[in-house]
Every structure is written in structure tokens, then in C-alpha cells.
Amino acid sequence: MRHPYTRTTRRRLAGAVAAGLLCTAGLAAPAVATPAQDPVSPALADGQALTPPMGFNNWNSTNCRAEFNESMVEGIADLFVAKGLKAAGYQYVNLDDCWALPNRDADGKLVPDPVRFPHGIKAVADYVHSKGLKLGIYTSAGTKTCNDAGFPGALGHEYSDARQFADWGVDYLKYDNCNNQGVDAKLRYTTMRDALKATGRPIVFSICEWGENKPWEWASDVGHLWRTTGDISDNWGSMLSILKQNLPLAPYAGPGHWNDPDMLEVGNGGMTDTEYRSHFSMWSIMAAPLLIGSDLRKATDATFDILDNKEVIAVDQDPLGKQGNVVTSEGGRWVVAKEMKDGSRSVALFNESGTAQRIATTATAVGLPNARAYTLRDLWQHRSYNTAGTISATVPAHGTVLVRVFADRQSVKNPPAVELGLDGTPLVQAATATPLTTTVTDLGRTTAEHVSVALSGPAGWKIRPTSSTTAKAVPTGRSLRTKWTVTAPSGTPTGSYDLALKASYRSPSGTRVTSTLPFTASVVVAPPAGTSYLGDLPWMSTANGWGPVERNTSNGESAAGDGNPITLGGVVYAKGLGVHAESEVAYYTGKACEKVTADVGVDDEKGASGTVAFEIWADGTKVASTGVLTNAMPAQPVTADVTGAQVVRLVVTDGGDGIDSDHADWADARLTC
């Protein structure tokens, strides 16, 4: 078990759910970002949640631990005010599971836990309201909630519980799906909608049935938002899987009815700040609810900087209420564009991959009219530039560049946008001078003047230019190309190392601009000749949905070494890689290898659960794939020709239905060089 509130656990607790109800969204084909017609119209028409709700929920940081209590909740409300989050638009302070006692009182009423909430829920609501904020609460559309302790759910008590919530001053209800006794989902959620309406109190209704019955198709007149996926977790693979499931649902979102890909993990520690910025950027361009899931009492300045980025929040909260549409997604290089009420477009250049990638589009491709020039506002740099129509950037691994673009006759008052780039992936062998070429390209309508560039790396590395690092002028569409040699000291261990490309230039009006591209160089070793087990070779990088990639065991979801023997179809394998979707393992092959072979499938330890797909990539080309595999299928042999590739990547995707139970094995995986 991952934690006591995963989707896997919820399925076990859900009761007699009718067969065939499970239905999750796979990733649709990329669509051109033209304004989508809303296929649903909100029938609630109550003026609530006209923009996606913003606030806090304790679950991702505390679960059901004792630290979830009255003091914490009130402390979060204090921090909303003190840290400027209230001013940025965060409004709801929401309680999740474990706030009640396991049993109702003699009158069938819910009883707040007197240890956690000694003054009761109404007192907490009053405190939160005194700060100009609102309080949310949680229960389940079943006989019990989702926690194993068995707290009371609202099934059969809808009107009584709704009345209690209203009397306490609750402003938001998250309504979960556990222990539902097989009762039709639409009926259960509609009953609570009617119960909330009967109280006469405005209460935002958050449907949390995990997307299993496609609520986006029926719930616009039932709730204000609906979960589209299983629970998020604080890791890259989980966030990525949920993002891919939610993106195709853009036509169903709008004022008063929102797709909900679950709460934010920003600041909980399982991802890098770069990944958290991607998380926040993509949730915002998807017009998703922004519910903080980290304990703000312990949050770093970097966490507050992400959560308090008002320009990114404005993308999420745009009153037009459009969810961003996928423009392109080839090779994990995503362009997602969102129409804004003022006619501009917000555009996310999102890099799914583990290496820096150039991602490019145009103003017309994202739906803007033809114009001579455009203003491009970088929402993380908080700077404005002019562009002739190209929107592009070299985006760091797992990073996102988020911009807002609009046609603007006055755009040339801003400096020209420049793109910093790399030719190829920097792969460095210790004590060997490795050539690298960088570019500074003018994307604007005006000339970049007095351009200079510098490249820096770790202490002890030798980085030397072998061509010019300056240019008097770089006109529109032209580049300053600089050649370098990069040498890591002898004995440098294999792994990834941080470098930075910094460019400086002046606009025609004299404004000095600096721009930095952080990227990683991989110190690699040549692969051995002959055939080797991949589980015995050093990898360049890994990304995994749960826990680390395991060598020669299955994935155990937590600490390194917690897996079991790799087992597929009853066959035990001594060698291989144990991963969990979404997963990627990259190996340096140095153009010296010919073939990868493996037996692949979902590990037997997951029983009947798990759906995955395996892919092998040679540099930027997919050279083998399995399609979707389930646990019921026997191990599938995979062979890939990787001749001439510098890097081979073993990729496992979630099969389009989320990453629950996706223990995937590269059994007997071998590399021939």
C-alpha cells in the first residue's frame, strides 16, 4: 500500500461497484488550439465557482496523522493572510478525511473529533471567516469514508449531514466515492446536490469519484468541479500521468464546472522546484482548481514563490473559463494553448523528457490573428519581449516555459525575444574534451545588439570557447553560434551535472537584457563490448512513477531495495529492471551498440491489476513498442535495433488509465554492443 488513501485502496473499499463502471480517459490526439465549443452548460447557475476554486487541503501533507487539527487549520488561515496568498486569490481552507469520530451520536449526527477539534467545526469556520476566507469539509458518498478507520459517510444521511455543514458555516464540500455499496454514482451525487441546495447556504460542491463514471459528461448540473483521475502523489510520474489524462477533457470545462486533476503537491518535497513549476503551470493552463497540498508552516521561500505567482494564477483564473488545448505533443515536447478573455493566448511549452529540448510553435498556430509583431510576456521571468511570431525556447528537462502572447503594434518598445539553444545533448567523458555548440537566436522584430554569451559549469570543469562569444548585432532570425570544449576532471563519477548558458544583449532603445538557460551535462562511460545485462550497467538518468527504479528486482514503490524477484507469468527472472509507470531509464550507448532485448510485462505481484505500455527509443526515434499490456497477458519479447544511437531510453507509459498498480518489468533486459 502506498498510503491509506490511494485509488487502489479506494477500489478495495468501494463496496459492490457494478462491473464495467471503471472508465478513465486516455490521451487524445493533439488538437489545434482553436476555441472549443463547450458541450455542456452548467445548470446549477448559482454564481459559484465561476473561476476554478483556489485554497488549501491538508491531505497531501498530513494524511490522517495527529498533526491535522484545529491549530493547524487556523494556522493555515493565518498564513494565507500573512504570506499574501489571500491577496493572490486563495480562498478556501479545506478539511479532508479524519475530522470526525468513527460513530455518529444517538441522533445520527456527525461528531467532530474532540481531540483534533476541541472547539468544534463551527468555531474553526468562524475563525477562518474572520480572516475573510472560507472553510471546506470532506465526506464520502458511501457508508464510510476512505480511511481504514471507518469514519461515517453520508450515504443515506445526505440531508442531515448537509444541514450540519450549513449550520457550521461550511462553504465547500469534497464528496468522495468509497464504500458506495454499488449505488449509481449519478444518483448519489445528485442527492447530495439537492441536499446542499435545500440548506439555502451557498456551498461549492466538489465531486470526487475519480473519473470512473466520466462525470465530465453528466455532472455539469450536479457539481461545480469533478475529479477526472485517481489520487495524485508527490512524484513526477504521478503528476505526468494525471496531466495526460486531464488534457483531453478541455471541452468540458467552463465557468461553474471544472475538470479537477486533484490537488497540488508543490512544496511536499518529492519533486524538484523545476518540476513543481511545471506542475503549477500546467494546472493553471488547464484551468484546474488550485488547492495547495503542502504544509505552509514548513514551506520554503521557493514554494511560496511558485504558489504566489500572480501572473500564472491569472492564467488559471481568467474569467473566460477556457481550459488549454493541446496544439502538439510530439516526442514529449508539449505545446498547450489557452484562449484568454482579452484575446491573448497563454502558451505552455512543456518538456516531458529527461533532457533539455527545443519546443516551438507560432502565434497563428495557437489561435492568434496574423500581425506584424506580438508582445510575449514570460510569466516566470516577469518580462515582456517582442516577437515576430515565433514562440520557442530550449526548455530544461521536466521544465515549462509559460508565456502570454498577443498582437501588439507597440510591441517593439520591448526588447526582442531571444532563444538560447544547444546543438545536441551534452554527453561528457571524464578527462576528454567534448565539443558543444550554443546558439543565441533573435526571435523579435528588432535587432539584438551587443550580444555576449558565457558558459559555466561545476568547480574544476574546464570550459573554453573555440569561437566568438560576442556579436555587435544579431538581426531577426539570425543567431550567434559559439563553439566550446567542455572537460570534466579525471575521475568524475557518472551522473548529471548542472551547467548554465548566460546571454546578455541590448535592445535598440538601450535596455540591457540577460537570459539564462540552465541545463545538465551527463558524464558517461563507454558501454562494454559484447552482451550485458542492463540491470548491471550504469544508467544516465531515471524517472519513475513510484519509488526508485530497481536493479534485478520488481518495483517496491518506496525505498531502494524493497522489491521482490521479477516474476512474469509465473516465470522468475534473476536479471532485469523493475519500474513503475510513468518511467524512463536512459543509457549511454555511444553509437557503439546494436540491439536491446527483453521480456516485458506487468509483474505478477499486482494480481489482476496494472496496464502499461513499453517503448524503446534510440536517440529521438521510437524503435520498438508493445502497445498496452495487462497483467493477464504473458511476458512479451521485445527486440530493438539501436545501431548508431548515442542514447537508448527504456520508457513505460501508463496505458492511458493512470498509474495505479503499474509495476512494469524489463525482465532479462540485455544490451549488445
Order of alpha helices (4+ residues) and beta strands (2+ residues): alpha-beta-alpha-alpha-alpha-beta-alpha-beta-alpha-beta-alpha-beta-beta-alpha-beta-alpha-beta-alpha-alpha-beta-beta-beta-beta-beta-beta-beta-beta-beta-beta-beta-beta-beta-beta-beta-beta-beta-beta-beta-beta-beta-beta-beta-beta-beta-beta-beta-beta-beta-beta
